[in-house]
Amino acid sequence: MTSAFNEDHRPEGFGFRTGMRSEAVAIGFAVFVLVLGSLFVVLGMVLAVGEGLWGWVLALAVFELAFVAGFAAMMHMARQRRRLR
């Protein structure tokens, strides 16, 4: 009988800290987040330009930089996952 508190047990969830299945899944998730976030930011920029809200356009540009920084961080964590195994 296997104990629920086996010392070799690894979490089976989905996430960078909960036992992502593979490097490829981690990279795919990072790309998905970047693309989806960028699409929303571009849509917001188009709407803001249409209304002449240039301050919002600048704020959304800074927000896009945060998406790119998050993407770089997730890619770094995905590469670390490969090295640990």
C-alpha positions as CSV (number, residue, x, y, z in Angstrom):
1,M,0.0,0.0,0.0
2,T,1.3,3.4,-1.0
3,S,1.3,6.2,1.6
4,A,-0.2,9.6,0.7
5,F,2.9,11.2,2.4
6,N,5.5,9.5,0.1
7,E,8.7,11.5,0.2
8,D,9.2,11.1,-3.5
9,H,5.8,12.6,-4.4
10,R,5.8,15.6,-6.7
11,P,2.8,17.9,-7.2
12,E,0.8,17.2,-10.3
13,G,-0.8,20.6,-10.7
14,F,-0.4,23.2,-13.5
15,G,2.0,26.1,-12.7
16,F,5.6,27.0,-12.6
17,R,5.8,26.2,-8.9
18,T,3.5,23.2,-8.7
19,G,5.1,20.6,-10.9
20,M,4.6,21.7,-14.6
21,R,4.8,18.6,-16.8
22,S,7.5,19.7,-19.2
23,E,9.6,22.6,-20.5
24,A,7.5,22.6,-23.6
25,V,4.3,23.2,-21.7
26,A,5.9,26.0,-19.7
27,I,7.1,27.7,-22.9
28,G,3.7,27.2,-24.5
29,F,2.0,28.8,-21.4
30,A,4.4,31.8,-21.5
31,V,3.7,32.4,-25.2
32,F,0.0,32.1,-24.6
33,V,0.1,34.7,-21.8
34,L,2.2,37.1,-23.9
35,V,0.0,36.8,-27.0
36,L,-3.3,37.2,-25.1
37,G,-2.1,40.1,-23.0
38,S,-0.6,41.8,-26.0
39,L,-3.9,41.5,-27.9
40,F,-5.8,43.1,-25.1
41,V,-3.3,45.9,-24.8
42,V,-3.4,46.6,-28.6
43,L,-7.2,46.6,-28.5
44,G,-7.1,49.1,-25.7
45,M,-4.6,51.3,-27.5
46,V,-6.8,51.3,-30.7
47,L,-9.8,52.3,-28.6
48,A,-7.8,55.0,-26.7
49,V,-6.4,56.5,-29.9
50,G,-9.9,56.6,-31.4
51,E,-11.0,58.6,-28.4
52,G,-7.9,60.8,-28.3
53,L,-6.8,59.6,-24.9
54,W,-3.0,59.8,-25.3
55,G,-2.3,59.4,-21.6
56,W,-4.0,56.0,-21.7
57,V,-2.0,55.0,-24.8
58,L,1.2,55.7,-22.9
59,A,0.0,53.8,-19.8
60,L,-0.9,50.8,-22.0
61,A,2.6,50.9,-23.6
62,V,4.1,50.7,-20.1
63,F,1.7,47.8,-19.3
64,E,2.9,46.0,-22.5
65,L,6.4,46.3,-21.2
66,A,5.3,44.5,-18.0
67,F,3.9,41.7,-20.2
68,V,7.2,41.4,-22.0
69,A,9.1,41.3,-18.7
70,G,6.7,38.7,-17.3
71,F,7.3,36.6,-20.5
72,A,11.0,36.9,-20.0
73,A,10.7,35.7,-16.4
74,M,8.5,32.8,-17.4
75,M,10.9,31.7,-20.1
76,H,13.8,31.9,-17.6
77,M,11.8,29.6,-15.2
78,A,11.0,27.2,-18.1
79,R,14.7,26.9,-18.9
80,Q,15.6,26.4,-15.3
81,R,13.1,23.5,-15.2
82,R,15.0,21.7,-18.0
83,R,18.3,22.1,-16.1
84,L,17.0,20.7,-12.8
85,R,16.0,17.4,-14.4
